[in-house]
Amino acid sequence: MFLFGDLLSGWCSRGYWTVILGIVLLPMIVVADEKFVADRCELLPLPRQQVSFLVDGVEKTRWHFGEDVPRPFFYPFNGPSGVSLTRMGHPGAQNHDHHRSVWFAHHKLNGIDFWADTSKARIRQKDWYRYKDGNAEAVMASVLGWYDEDGVEIMEQDVVAAIRPMPDGEHVLELQLTLRCPEGREQVVLHKTNFGLLAVRVSKSLSTYFGGGVISNSEGAVGEQDIFGSQARWMDYSGPVVVRTAKTQHVVSEGITYFDHPQNPRYPTFWHVRSDGWMGASFGMHDNWTITSEQPLTLRYLLHAHSGMYNAQTAARVHAEFSERDGFVVRKPAADEAHRQFEVERIKDTKTLGGKSQQP
């Protein structure tokens, strides 16, 4: 007699049982929503207190805020070729190891050195408000504390950083810094200094002295001698970049244009720039600035990673677009904005910029 068990065994041996199971389980398979479209710009939190800024899945820069360094910084800051246009430290001077790519610092704050690594004063990220992906931009909003040698908070700083894609693999990093007195403090003095608040150390090949770079500014000046200490709406460091693969290497020209914003106090800013590969908007070059509990300070800057050498017409267009864009505000979410503690958005009313973020 031909038993059912024999039939079942035959089916299994021939793989028919897999087919039967597939037919039975087919209705249980969940298909992804075909309407889903990935955001072009993304923030990816990583281990060791880092956040990667991605455009079309490609890293453009990375935020480092671990306690193993005196202050947070961005590195790398990649050009369209994928090679970093910035570096960690000076090519020839170990006493400049505090030059960490793109970073925030100030030489004297209430008389305390927040610039050099030899100082025990520290800048620490206290928390993050929002990581917001999108098609036009991805936005990170965080809060930093500036602490003296005894761990006492001297100043609080909101950082809003937006990565925005541009054609041909270029991008801009837009930064909004809000400096204010922490709770219980009435004022903070940013002392007169060339050093602060947003600094950039370009790569070795991009520098004039160590590589083949050229320094230019918005007013048509070229070179350290004509640019150092002068006012300009923007400045640029462009030069050769070595692109290496496993078997070959070739040289392209790329650069960074660093823009001041028309809404910033003391616009256009004075610039501290050196042929060894250093540039910074020198907000306090000639005078102190006092921040009070009633009046915080908001500054907006833009870094453009571009192909080719400096182009004045392109820079003027990017500056115009940056000038017209609304600034950011960090706020508590609305009732219909679920699963978040804070929201960050652009606003037209620039008078509200710089206010204390709404803490929980």
FENZILIN-V511237 format. One record per residue. N is the residue number from 1. OMEGA is omega in whole degrees, -180 to 180 (NA if undefined). NEAR is the number of other C-alpha atoms within 10 Angstrom. Layout:
((N	OMEGA	NEAR) (N	OMEGA	NEAR))
This chain:
((1	179	4) (2	-175	6) (3	177	7) (4	179	9) (5	178	9) (6	179	11) (7	180	11) (8	179	13) (9	179	13) (10	178	13) (11	-178	15) (12	-178	14) (13	-180	10) (14	179	10) (15	-179	11) (16	-177	14) (17	177	15) (18	179	12) (19	-179	12) (20	179	13) (21	179	10) (22	180	13) (23	-178	10) (24	-174	10) (25	-176	10) (26	-180	10) (27	-178	8) (28	-178	8) (29	-180	8) (30	-180	7) (31	180	6) (32	180	7) (33	-178	7) (34	179	6) (35	-178	6) (36	176	7) (37	-178	8) (38	175	12) (39	177	16) (40	-174	18) (41	-175	24) (42	170	25) (43	-177	24) (44	176	13) (45	-176	14) (46	174	12) (47	177	7) (48	172	11) (49	178	13) (50	176	17) (51	180	19) (52	177	20) (53	-173	28) (54	170	23) (55	-177	26) (56	178	14) (57	-178	13) (58	-180	15) (59	177	18) (60	176	28) (61	-180	21) (62	179	21) (63	179	23) (64	-178	22) (65	180	21) (66	-178	16) (67	178	14) (68	178	9) (69	-176	15) (70	-177	21) (71	-180	25) (72	-179	24) (73	173	23) (74	173	22) (75	-6	21) (76	169	23) (77	-168	26) (78	172	22) (79	179	24) (80	179	20) (81	-175	20) (82	178	16) (83	-179	17) (84	177	21) (85	177	31) (86	180	28) (87	174	20) (88	177	20) (89	-179	19) (90	-180	21) (91	-174	16) (92	-176	10) (93	-177	8) (94	178	10) (95	174	12) (96	179	14) (97	175	13) (98	176	20) (99	-177	24) (100	171	24) (101	177	23) (102	-173	24) (103	177	20) (104	178	20) (105	174	24) (106	-174	23) (107	-179	20) (108	178	19) (109	-171	23) (110	179	16) (111	-177	11) (112	-178	18) (113	174	19) (114	-175	27) (115	-173	22) (116	177	18) (117	179	17) (118	176	11) (119	177	13) (120	175	15) (121	-174	23) (122	171	25) (123	-177	24) (124	171	21) (125	-179	21) (126	-178	15) (127	171	12) (128	179	15) (129	-169	23) (130	166	18) (131	-171	21) (132	178	17) (133	178	21) (134	179	16) (135	-178	15) (136	-178	14) (137	168	22) (138	-171	23) (139	173	25) (140	175	22) (141	-178	24) (142	178	18) (143	179	19) (144	172	22) (145	176	22) (146	-172	23) (147	179	19) (148	-175	20) (149	-180	13) (150	179	9) (151	178	12) (152	-178	12) (153	-178	21) (154	-178	23) (155	175	23) (156	-176	24) (157	168	26) (158	175	27) (159	171	20) (160	-178	25) (161	-178	23) (162	174	24) (163	-177	26) (164	-180	23) (165	175	21) (166	-178	15) (167	172	8) (168	175	10) (169	177	17) (170	176	20) (171	171	21) (172	172	22) (173	-180	22) (174	-176	20) (175	174	22) (176	-178	22) (177	176	22) (178	-178	22) (179	-178	26) (180	177	27) (181	173	23) (182	-179	19) (183	179	11) (184	179	9) (185	-174	13) (186	-180	12) (187	175	19) (188	-180	22) (189	169	17) (190	-175	22) (191	177	22) (192	-179	19) (193	173	18) (194	-166	21) (195	176	24) (196	17	24) (197	179	20) (198	-174	19) (199	-180	23) (200	173	25) (201	-177	26) (202	-179	29) (203	-178	29) (204	-177	25) (205	-179	20) (206	-178	29) (207	-180	26) (208	-174	21) (209	-175	14) (210	-178	15) (211	-179	17) (212	-175	15) (213	179	28) (214	178	22) (215	179	26) (216	174	22) (217	-174	25) (218	-176	20) (219	177	14) (220	179	11) (221	-180	15) (222	175	15) (223	-177	17) (224	-174	18) (225	-177	12) (226	-175	13) (227	-176	23) (228	176	15) (229	-179	18) (230	178	17) (231	178	20) (232	179	20) (233	176	21) (234	171	25) (235	-173	28) (236	171	25) (237	-180	28) (238	179	28) (239	-177	26) (240	175	23) (241	-178	25) (242	179	15) (243	-176	14) (244	170	12) (245	-178	7) (246	-174	5) (247	-174	5) (248	170	7) (249	176	9) (250	-175	10) (251	174	12) (252	176	13) (253	177	19) (254	-179	25) (255	178	30) (256	171	27) (257	-173	24) (258	-172	24) (259	167	28) (260	-179	24) (261	-178	21) (262	180	19) (263	-180	14) (264	170	15) (265	179	13) (266	176	14) (267	-8	14) (268	-173	19) (269	168	24) (270	-175	24) (271	170	24) (272	-175	22) (273	-179	27) (274	-179	19) (275	179	20) (276	174	21) (277	-177	26) (278	173	20) (279	179	25) (280	172	22) (281	-172	29) (282	-175	25) (283	-176	28) (284	-174	22) (285	-174	18) (286	-175	13) (287	170	12) (288	170	15) (289	-179	15) (290	175	16) (291	179	18) (292	179	17) (293	178	16) (294	-173	11) (295	174	14) (296	179	20) (297	176	19) (298	179	19) (299	179	20) (300	179	21) (301	-180	21) (302	174	22) (303	-178	23) (304	175	23) (305	-171	25) (306	173	28) (307	175	21) (308	177	14) (309	-178	18) (310	177	23) (311	-174	14) (312	-180	15) (313	177	10) (314	180	11) (315	179	22) (316	179	15) (317	-180	11) (318	179	16) (319	179	22) (320	179	13) (321	178	10) (322	-178	20) (323	-176	17) (324	-179	11) (325	177	11) (326	174	13) (327	-175	24) (328	169	25) (329	174	23) (330	-175	23) (331	172	17) (332	-177	16) (333	174	15) (334	-176	11) (335	-178	6) (336	179	6) (337	-172	11) (338	171	9) (339	175	7) (340	179	12) (341	180	14) (342	173	21) (343	175	17) (344	-179	19) (345	176	13) (346	-180	13) (347	180	14) (348	-177	13) (349	-175	11) (350	179	13) (351	-179	9) (352	178	12) (353	175	22) (354	179	23) (355	178	19) (356	176	21) (357	-175	16) (358	-179	10) (359	179	10) (360	NA	6))
